[in-house]
Amino acid sequence: METKLTKVIIGGKEYEVTDKQAQQMLDIISNDVEQLKKDVEELNNCLTWRIIE
């Protein structure tokens, strides 16, 4: 069975991974991004913004 490799670049370094590995990496990164969005939203809800002239 032939395994197709996909080139992935993370932190400026190239890696050759299988399609399945690339999908797993993408899933993890997507989950991290979603968590960061939630964290930022929570922080924005806690902050009071003032305009300084």
N, CA, C and O atoms as CSV, one atom per row, in Angstrom:
chain,resi,resn,atom,element,x,y,z
A,1,MET,N,N,0.839,-1.183,0.000
A,1,MET,CA,C,0.000,0.000,0.000
A,1,MET,C,C,0.880,1.241,0.000
A,1,MET,O,O,1.753,1.396,0.854
A,2,GLU,N,N,0.645,2.110,-0.952
A,2,GLU,CA,C,1.430,3.329,-1.080
A,2,GLU,C,C,0.885,4.404,-0.142
A,2,GLU,O,O,-0.323,4.634,-0.073
A,3,THR,N,N,1.793,5.054,0.574
A,3,THR,CA,C,1.410,6.134,1.478
A,3,THR,C,C,1.823,7.449,0.862
A,3,THR,O,O,2.996,7.662,0.557
A,4,LYS,N,N,0.855,8.335,0.679
A,4,LYS,CA,C,1.145,9.643,0.110
A,4,LYS,C,C,1.700,10.555,1.196
A,4,LYS,O,O,1.148,10.628,2.294
A,5,LEU,N,N,2.781,11.241,0.891
A,5,LEU,CA,C,3.382,12.163,1.839
A,5,LEU,C,C,2.984,13.594,1.492
A,5,LEU,O,O,2.830,13.959,0.327
A,6,THR,N,N,2.828,14.363,2.512
A,6,THR,CA,C,2.460,15.769,2.374
A,6,THR,C,C,3.545,16.604,3.037
A,6,THR,O,O,4.026,16.258,4.116
A,7,LYS,N,N,3.931,17.698,2.397
A,7,LYS,CA,C,4.927,18.587,2.976
A,7,LYS,C,C,4.215,19.553,3.917
A,7,LYS,O,O,3.251,20.215,3.534
A,8,VAL,N,N,4.707,19.623,5.165
A,8,VAL,CA,C,4.150,20.513,6.179
A,8,VAL,C,C,5.275,21.414,6.661
A,8,VAL,O,O,6.383,20.942,6.912
A,9,ILE,N,N,5.001,22.704,6.793
A,9,ILE,CA,C,5.997,23.651,7.287
A,9,ILE,C,C,5.499,24.195,8.619
A,9,ILE,O,O,4.433,24.806,8.695
A,10,ILE,N,N,6.285,23.965,9.670
A,10,ILE,CA,C,5.948,24.452,11.004
A,10,ILE,C,C,7.175,25.151,11.567
A,10,ILE,O,O,8.254,24.566,11.653
A,11,GLY,N,N,7.000,26.388,11.943
A,11,GLY,CA,C,8.119,27.141,12.511
A,11,GLY,C,C,9.281,27.272,11.553
A,11,GLY,O,O,10.438,27.313,11.971
A,12,GLY,N,N,8.974,27.339,10.252
A,12,GLY,CA,C,10.012,27.498,9.246
A,12,GLY,C,C,10.735,26.209,8.875
A,12,GLY,O,O,11.624,26.224,8.025
A,13,LYS,N,N,10.366,25.100,9.499
A,13,LYS,CA,C,11.002,23.815,9.190
A,13,LYS,C,C,10.031,22.955,8.394
A,13,LYS,O,O,8.833,22.921,8.677
A,14,GLU,N,N,10.567,22.262,7.392
A,14,GLU,CA,C,9.749,21.395,6.545
A,14,GLU,C,C,9.759,19.966,7.076
A,14,GLU,O,O,10.786,19.442,7.506
A,15,TYR,N,N,8.575,19.358,7.030
A,15,TYR,CA,C,8.439,17.961,7.430
A,15,TYR,C,C,7.647,17.243,6.355
A,15,TYR,O,O,6.759,17.829,5.736
A,16,GLU,N,N,7.960,15.991,6.133
A,16,GLU,CA,C,7.174,15.150,5.230
A,16,GLU,C,C,6.393,14.184,6.101
A,16,GLU,O,O,6.974,13.358,6.805
A,17,VAL,N,N,5.076,14.291,6.050
A,17,VAL,CA,C,4.216,13.455,6.882
A,17,VAL,C,C,3.147,12.819,6.005
A,17,VAL,O,O,2.895,13.267,4.886
A,18,THR,N,N,2.525,11.777,6.525
A,18,THR,CA,C,1.442,11.147,5.779
A,18,THR,C,C,0.220,12.061,5.825
A,18,THR,O,O,0.136,12.957,6.665
A,19,ASP,N,N,-0.710,11.832,4.931
A,19,ASP,CA,C,-1.939,12.624,4.916
A,19,ASP,C,C,-2.671,12.525,6.243
A,19,ASP,O,O,-3.226,13.512,6.727
A,20,LYS,N,N,-2.672,11.338,6.830
A,20,LYS,CA,C,-3.360,11.132,8.112
A,20,LYS,C,C,-2.684,11.959,9.212
A,20,LYS,O,O,-3.360,12.590,10.024
A,21,GLN,N,N,-1.360,11.950,9.230
A,21,GLN,CA,C,-0.627,12.738,10.220
A,21,GLN,C,C,-0.888,14.234,10.024
A,21,GLN,O,O,-1.063,14.973,10.993
A,22,ALA,N,N,-0.912,14.667,8.771
A,22,ALA,CA,C,-1.166,16.080,8.469
A,22,ALA,C,C,-2.561,16.478,8.950
A,22,ALA,O,O,-2.744,17.564,9.499
A,23,GLN,N,N,-3.537,15.606,8.744
A,23,GLN,CA,C,-4.901,15.897,9.196
A,23,GLN,C,C,-4.963,15.967,10.716
A,23,GLN,O,O,-5.651,16.824,11.270
A,24,GLN,N,N,-4.251,15.072,11.394
A,24,GLN,CA,C,-4.215,15.102,12.857
A,24,GLN,C,C,-3.581,16.395,13.358
A,24,GLN,O,O,-4.061,16.994,14.321
A,25,MET,N,N,-2.509,16.822,12.709
A,25,MET,CA,C,-1.850,18.074,13.086
A,25,MET,C,C,-2.795,19.246,12.889
A,25,MET,O,O,-2.889,20.127,13.744
A,26,LEU,N,N,-3.492,19.257,11.766
A,26,LEU,CA,C,-4.440,20.330,11.475
A,26,LEU,C,C,-5.556,20.375,12.511
A,26,LEU,O,O,-5.961,21.454,12.944
A,27,ASP,N,N,-6.050,19.213,12.904
A,27,ASP,CA,C,-7.101,19.145,13.918
A,27,ASP,C,C,-6.630,19.733,15.247
A,27,ASP,O,O,-7.362,20.481,15.894
A,28,ILE,N,N,-5.418,19.396,15.645
A,28,ILE,CA,C,-4.861,19.905,16.903
A,28,ILE,C,C,-4.692,21.418,16.838
A,28,ILE,O,O,-5.058,22.132,17.772
A,29,ILE,N,N,-4.132,21.905,15.725
A,29,ILE,CA,C,-3.924,23.348,15.573
A,29,ILE,C,C,-5.259,24.076,15.554
A,29,ILE,O,O,-5.387,25.143,16.155
A,30,SER,N,N,-6.253,23.518,14.875
A,30,SER,CA,C,-7.582,24.134,14.821
A,30,SER,C,C,-8.202,24.228,16.214
A,30,SER,O,O,-8.793,25.246,16.571
A,31,ASN,N,N,-8.061,23.164,16.990
A,31,ASN,CA,C,-8.577,23.180,18.364
A,31,ASN,C,C,-7.869,24.239,19.203
A,31,ASN,O,O,-8.506,24.933,19.996
A,32,ASP,N,N,-6.548,24.364,19.032
A,32,ASP,CA,C,-5.787,25.376,19.772
A,32,ASP,C,C,-6.240,26.782,19.400
A,32,ASP,O,O,-6.379,27.643,20.269
A,33,VAL,N,N,-6.471,27.015,18.112
A,33,VAL,CA,C,-6.928,28.330,17.651
A,33,VAL,C,C,-8.302,28.650,18.227
A,33,VAL,O,O,-8.543,29.774,18.666
A,34,GLU,N,N,-9.196,27.682,18.228
A,34,GLU,CA,C,-10.532,27.897,18.791
A,34,GLU,C,C,-10.447,28.220,20.281
A,34,GLU,O,O,-11.178,29.081,20.770
A,35,GLN,N,N,-9.563,27.536,21.006
A,35,GLN,CA,C,-9.398,27.808,22.436
A,35,GLN,C,C,-8.830,29.211,22.650
A,35,GLN,O,O,-9.255,29.921,23.561
A,36,LEU,N,N,-7.880,29.608,21.819
A,36,LEU,CA,C,-7.319,30.958,21.925
A,36,LEU,C,C,-8.388,32.020,21.669
A,36,LEU,O,O,-8.427,33.039,22.360
A,37,LYS,N,N,-9.253,31.790,20.683
A,37,LYS,CA,C,-10.345,32.727,20.413
A,37,LYS,C,C,-11.235,32.882,21.644
A,37,LYS,O,O,-11.625,33.995,21.998
A,38,LYS,N,N,-11.556,31.756,22.296
A,38,LYS,CA,C,-12.390,31.797,23.497
A,38,LYS,C,C,-11.677,32.549,24.620
A,38,LYS,O,O,-12.295,33.339,25.333
A,39,ASP,N,N,-10.376,32.301,24.774
A,39,ASP,CA,C,-9.606,32.982,25.818
A,39,ASP,C,C,-9.574,34.487,25.590
A,39,ASP,O,O,-9.732,35.258,26.536
A,40,VAL,N,N,-9.372,34.912,24.347
A,40,VAL,CA,C,-9.338,36.335,24.018
A,40,VAL,C,C,-10.712,36.959,24.259
A,40,VAL,O,O,-10.806,38.058,24.805
A,41,GLU,N,N,-11.759,36.275,23.860
A,41,GLU,CA,C,-13.118,36.768,24.077
A,41,GLU,C,C,-13.368,36.957,25.572
A,41,GLU,O,O,-13.938,37.967,25.985
A,42,GLU,N,N,-12.952,36.005,26.367
A,42,GLU,CA,C,-13.125,36.095,27.825
A,42,GLU,C,C,-12.340,37.273,28.393
A,42,GLU,O,O,-12.839,38.007,29.246
A,43,LEU,N,N,-11.114,37.447,27.915
A,43,LEU,CA,C,-10.313,38.583,28.376
A,43,LEU,C,C,-10.950,39.909,27.972
A,43,LEU,O,O,-10.978,40.853,28.762
A,44,ASN,N,N,-11.459,39.980,26.753
A,44,ASN,CA,C,-12.110,41.211,26.298
A,44,ASN,C,C,-13.335,41.531,27.139
A,44,ASN,O,O,-13.630,42.702,27.380
A,45,ASN,N,N,-14.050,40.510,27.588
A,45,ASN,CA,C,-15.224,40.720,28.414
A,45,ASN,C,C,-14.843,41.232,29.804
A,45,ASN,O,O,-15.656,41.872,30.472
A,46,CYS,N,N,-13.621,40.957,30.241
A,46,CYS,CA,C,-13.181,41.361,31.572
A,46,CYS,C,C,-12.522,42.743,31.588
A,46,CYS,O,O,-12.381,43.356,32.646
A,47,LEU,N,N,-12.129,43.216,30.439
A,47,LEU,CA,C,-11.383,44.473,30.378
A,47,LEU,C,C,-12.305,45.669,30.158
A,47,LEU,O,O,-13.339,45.562,29.498
A,48,THR,N,N,-11.921,46.785,30.712
A,48,THR,CA,C,-12.599,48.048,30.442
A,48,THR,C,C,-11.645,48.874,29.589
A,48,THR,O,O,-10.516,49.153,29.994
A,49,TRP,N,N,-12.102,49.256,28.419
A,49,TRP,CA,C,-11.259,50.007,27.511
A,49,TRP,C,C,-11.496,51.501,27.708
A,49,TRP,O,O,-12.637,51.946,27.830
A,50,ARG,N,N,-10.414,52.267,27.739
A,50,ARG,CA,C,-10.507,53.718,27.848
A,50,ARG,C,C,-9.726,54.335,26.704
A,50,ARG,O,O,-8.656,53.856,26.329
A,51,ILE,N,N,-10.277,55.403,26.160
A,51,ILE,CA,C,-9.561,56.143,25.112
A,51,ILE,C,C,-8.746,57.225,25.789
A,51,ILE,O,O,-9.279,58.055,26.525
A,52,ILE,N,N,-7.463,57.208,25.534
A,52,ILE,CA,C,-6.554,58.208,26.113
A,52,ILE,C,C,-6.206,59.189,25.002
A,52,ILE,O,O,-5.716,58.809,23.939
A,53,GLU,N,N,-6.469,60.440,25.277
A,53,GLU,CA,C,-6.193,61.472,24.260
A,53,GLU,C,C,-4.880,62.171,24.564
A,53,GLU,O,O,-4.474,63.069,23.826
